[in-house]
Amino acid sequence: MPITPKTPEVRVPRLVGLMAMDAREAAARQGVQLAAPDRPDFHRVVVDYVVRQYPPPGAEVPRGAVVTVWFDLGEGEGGGGAGVREPRLPIPPPGGLRRELDEPGDAFEVLR
């Protein structure tokens, strides 16, 4: 059944992979609004690409519902993984792993 402009329900368009300006246009054509929690300046974003959306494409929502989109992080915005991992300070002591318990006289004493 085709969705006409008078139906109260609309289908969410596929926005992943679109640039911000294209995503805004596609959402307006379909009758939904967009929100971007990671971009407070969303109305000015032009060339960033949508990498995730909710609800998913094809879901039926009320006309005028909000679709949340997330964008790929641009250069200098922290898109580099888990951060700095090395050098670790303070440097661990040499000699490998050390037990937290007292050094036993017999290696199998704890098991007996």
C-alpha positions in Angstrom: 0.0 0.0 0.0 1.6 3.3 -1.0 1.8 6.0 1.6 0.1 9.2 0.6 0.7 12.6 2.1 -2.5 12.3 4.1 -1.6 9.1 5.9 -0.7 9.5 9.6 2.2 7.0 9.3 5.3 7.3 7.2 8.3 5.1 6.6 11.7 6.1 7.8 14.1 6.7 4.8 17.5 5.2 4.7 19.8 8.0 5.8 23.1 6.1 6.5 25.7 7.0 4.0 24.1 10.3 3.0 25.7 13.7 3.6 24.0 15.8 6.2 22.3 18.2 3.7 21.0 15.2 1.7 19.8 13.5 4.9 17.8 16.6 5.9 16.2 16.8 2.4 15.3 13.1 2.4 13.8 13.4 5.9 11.7 16.4 4.9 10.4 14.7 1.7 9.4 11.7 3.8 7.7 13.8 6.5 10.1 13.1 9.5 12.4 15.5 11.4 16.0 14.9 12.2 18.0 15.2 15.4 21.7 14.8 15.9 22.8 14.5 19.6 26.5 14.6 18.6 26.1 17.8 16.5 24.7 20.8 18.3 25.3 22.8 15.0 23.4 20.2 13.0 21.5 22.8 10.9 24.9 24.1 9.6 26.5 20.7 9.0 26.9 20.0 5.2 29.4 17.3 4.2 29.6 15.0 7.2 28.2 11.5 6.6 25.5 9.8 8.6 26.9 6.6 10.0 23.9 5.4 12.2 20.2 6.2 12.5 17.3 5.3 14.8 14.6 4.1 14.1 16.0 1.9 11.3 15.1 2.5 7.6 11.6 1.2 6.7 10.1 1.5 10.2 6.7 3.1 10.3 6.5 6.2 12.5 3.9 9.0 12.9 4.3 11.8 10.4 6.5 14.5 12.0 8.4 11.9 14.2 12.0 12.5 15.1 14.7 10.3 13.6 18.0 10.4 15.4 21.2 10.4 13.3 24.9 10.2 14.2 27.7 11.4 12.1 31.2 10.2 11.4 33.7 12.2 13.5 35.7 14.7 11.5 39.3 15.4 11.6 40.4 16.7 15.1 37.2 15.5 16.8 38.5 12.5 18.6 37.9 9.7 16.1 41.2 8.0 16.8 40.3 5.0 18.8 40.8 4.5 22.5 43.3 7.3 23.1 47.0 7.2 24.1 48.1 3.9 25.4 51.9 4.3 25.7 54.1 5.2 27.5 52.6 3.9 30.8 53.7 5.8 33.8 54.8 4.8 36.3 56.8 2.1 34.5 56.1 -1.4 35.9 59.0 -3.0 37.8 61.3 -5.2 35.9 61.2 -9.0 36.3 57.8 -10.0 35.0 54.7 -10.8 37.0 54.8 -10.8 40.8 52.5 -12.4 43.2 50.4 -10.3 45.6 50.6 -12.9 48.2 53.7 -13.6 50.3 56.3 -15.7 48.5 55.7 -19.3 49.5 58.5 -21.6 50.4 56.9 -24.4 48.4 55.2 -23.6 45.1 52.5 -26.1 45.8 51.9 -25.2 49.4 48.6 -23.2 48.6 47.1 -26.2 46.8 47.6 -28.7 49.7 
